[in-house]
Amino acid sequence: MEVGQMQRQWVDYTKSLFLEGFLDGQFLQLQQLQDESNPDFVVEVVSLFFEDSEKLLNDLTRALEQPTVDFKRVDAHVHQFKGSSSSIGAQRVKNACIAFRNFCEEKNTEGCVRCVQQVKHEYYLVKSKLETLFAMEQQIMAAGGSIPMLELNF
Amino acid sequence: MAALQRVAQSSVSTTASSYGSCKAGGDVLSPSAGIEMAVPDQFPVGLRVLVVDDDTTCLRILELMLLRCLYQVTTCSEATVALNLLRERKDCFDVVLSDVHMPDMDGFKLLEHVGLEMDLPVIMMSADGRTSVVMRGIRHGACDFLIKPISEAELKNIWQHVIRKKWNGSKELEHSGSLEDNDPHKRGNNDFEYTSSVNEGTEVSLKGHKKRINAKEDDDGDTENDDLSTSKKPRVVWSVELHQQFVTAVNQLGLDKAVPKRILELMNVPGLTRENVASHLQKFRLYLKRLSGVAQQQSGIANPFCGPMDSNGKLGSLSRFDFQALAASGQIPPQTLAALQAELLGQPAGNLVPAMDQPALLQASLQAPKRPPVEHGVPFMQPFAKSQSNVSKHFPQSVISAEDASLGFGRWRSNSCSTVAPSNDHGGLSTQNSNLLMGIVQQEQGQHKRTQQQPVLTEPSRTFNVQPSCLVVPSQSSTGFQAGNSPASVNQSSSFNRSTVIDYSLLSDQSNNSLNVGHIPTGNLKTSGTLGGYSGPGSICATSCLVNADNSTSYQNSTATFSDSRELPGSLHNTANSQGFYVDKSGEMLDQGPLRNLGFVGKETCIPSRFAVDDFESQMSNLNPGRIHVESSGTLVKQEPSEDYVYNAKLGFHFQVS
């Protein structure tokens, strides 16, 4: 596949991520922050996010497995996750977190357990999507091309 | 997937730009070392931001966004570390961005601490945008509340809070009538501050109860921006002679009718502008007001000091007492005292100077027996005055004479005229001061005009002594003195001095700080060139954060680790812009030969960038921030004992003042 084609594929894929709600405007901001002086910024930040999230989700799951659930703690974790996911523009994850917090406030263990599943689901989904995206980027650059600048209007 | 080499939880990372630097603390900085590099007159470029957030993702994003705004960024993932950092490098930051939810300390608590101790503007952030949370933030004194995710545009604007706080702070102390003069002054003064060739320290305005609640005020600051880039105005040194001329003119005109224009005409001093006179007049009036204010409140002096500061009179008194006490304690060599005075004279009238001069004069006039009460002043002096008995002696006297002053200046004056001589050495004032006073008193003797001339007597010894861009040496001794015992203590610049000196009292701190902001012509703020920041006085700036190293190698190492087999583009960080290096976990620098001596490593204060930069200066482009990630084992900088002392003293005051 030649570079131009790869680039078009990348653009299409990215657009779809936005259209399907996986990513929102914040992700665009990250992309705009990336430049020659910070060429890997997006990957860097998203990697940070992935790392933090793994830990967070583990903590979350464990917290909900406790005999007596500490909802404050759970809420704190969810809040954190909401913050970081929204910072990178992982919209669906963020939304799942918002729903989660409601259940926390209600101290609804069952609801929370379900939410954790939902959040995890969304998280792994966006994770794989982003990894695919990054792989495409690598291919483009390996072929000597550059990542196009996105211009999406929301 | 291995992420790039991430700093651990307790780490602090600093992104330095070529302008602005923080000096290593713990030693008195020599004047010449202060001025690091040319700072572009492009406020808010170079604004020094401290970001605190336990979420590393957010932290990284914010960091880059702030860098994009051409701010100087320091990131911190732990609130406690951040607080220590702020305490140690008080003047190295202009604004703090803090997350609300943090594991080790509640963001609001941090907010309060910062407000209390450093009076920096704090902006809260949270993913939680509920009204109740935002309300809490405001109540705790946040200047602003940003809801995550935060956009770069929002960050671009945070400088307004820095300006607003400073201007409001100085505004608050401008109680006297000539308000019309205020704004042009402030503008002019702020021109002065922000357009200096070296980043001056601007004193962060007072904090205090009401100020924290006072977080948002309407700021006409937008229009000021234009002023910020105008040229500097030369500072006027209000020497004794000049002041005497001023006073003479004022007396001739009558205080009520003394307008700057006419005063200027009468004074007939070439090069003196109406604005200079106006600001001086303003201070003068403030001083007079405070005198009368003190007289009225002398019985309740202790209480006002303990409570939120509402009146200038109290402010003035406290600081007055401070210096009296210090003077009284005889700890201060005349040199220091004079230097201090010079420093203080940068303060608005009535704040400090009278304190220095009053003891002599007031004592002179004091015919009545000493009154017992004013012991209440003493607690404030405790940490500082060695001989408290002296202190207490002075309080009543100054108070009394203030009373006398308000009752009958004429009488007072005649008293003082006759008795000044013998009492000259009371309170430990330097002989030279007393002599000055003598001379002035005798001069005034002939006038007998207005009751309010009495304070005038003290004025002449004021000298507004500011030099454009060097440290005012006396300030160093002042700080030494201020710390109470060790002349070798803490500080470097006079602006530091001022605040540290005043730090004794919450109030005078406030007044001085804010006043300094507003009164550039007479302040010594300029000297904070050492800081390279917009900050004001305070304790040491611990580190010079400028490490603009072309450390592409280390950068490369770290970035390489996190991308999965992603090839780094050839241009990666070999551009001039790419600067940054990582300190690995063991605290050793990677590939940083010349920088090794920086020894950041979590324990030491940062070495002044001067050392680090030598090899890289040629590669530095002025506006490129470098990045340093430092692993901190907990505390980044060790505190100087004297710093603690001051700090604790402040805390002590806080407790007292509550």
HADDOCK unambig.tbl for C-alpha pairs under 7 A between the chains (distance, minus, plus):
assign (segid A and resid 37 and name CA) (segid B and resid 573 and name CA) 6.11 0.50 0.50
assign (segid A and resid 37 and name CA) (segid B and resid 577 and name CA) 5.84 0.50 0.50
assign (segid A and resid 37 and name CA) (segid B and resid 578 and name CA) 5.32 0.50 0.50
assign (segid A and resid 39 and name CA) (segid B and resid 572 and name CA) 6.78 0.50 0.50
assign (segid A and resid 45 and name CA) (segid B and resid 57 and name CA) 5.86 0.50 0.50
assign (segid A and resid 45 and name CA) (segid B and resid 60 and name CA) 6.82 0.50 0.50
assign (segid A and resid 47 and name CA) (segid B and resid 3 and name CA) 5.92 0.50 0.50
assign (segid A and resid 48 and name CA) (segid B and resid 3 and name CA) 6.45 0.50 0.50
assign (segid A and resid 48 and name CA) (segid B and resid 56 and name CA) 6.86 0.50 0.50
assign (segid A and resid 48 and name CA) (segid B and resid 57 and name CA) 5.47 0.50 0.50
assign (segid A and resid 49 and name CA) (segid B and resid 57 and name CA) 5.46 0.50 0.50
assign (segid A and resid 82 and name CA) (segid B and resid 127 and name CA) 6.80 0.50 0.50
assign (segid A and resid 83 and name CA) (segid B and resid 127 and name CA) 4.90 0.50 0.50
assign (segid A and resid 83 and name CA) (segid B and resid 148 and name CA) 6.42 0.50 0.50
assign (segid A and resid 84 and name CA) (segid B and resid 55 and name CA) 6.79 0.50 0.50
assign (segid A and resid 84 and name CA) (segid B and resid 57 and name CA) 6.18 0.50 0.50
assign (segid A and resid 84 and name CA) (segid B and resid 58 and name CA) 6.05 0.50 0.50
assign (segid A and resid 86 and name CA) (segid B and resid 149 and name CA) 5.57 0.50 0.50
assign (segid A and resid 87 and name CA) (segid B and resid 58 and name CA) 6.08 0.50 0.50
assign (segid A and resid 87 and name CA) (segid B and resid 148 and name CA) 6.74 0.50 0.50
assign (segid A and resid 87 and name CA) (segid B and resid 149 and name CA) 4.78 0.50 0.50
assign (segid A and resid 138 and name CA) (segid B and resid 566 and name CA) 5.59 0.50 0.50
assign (segid A and resid 138 and name CA) (segid B and resid 567 and name CA) 6.88 0.50 0.50
assign (segid A and resid 142 and name CA) (segid B and resid 567 and name CA) 6.87 0.50 0.50
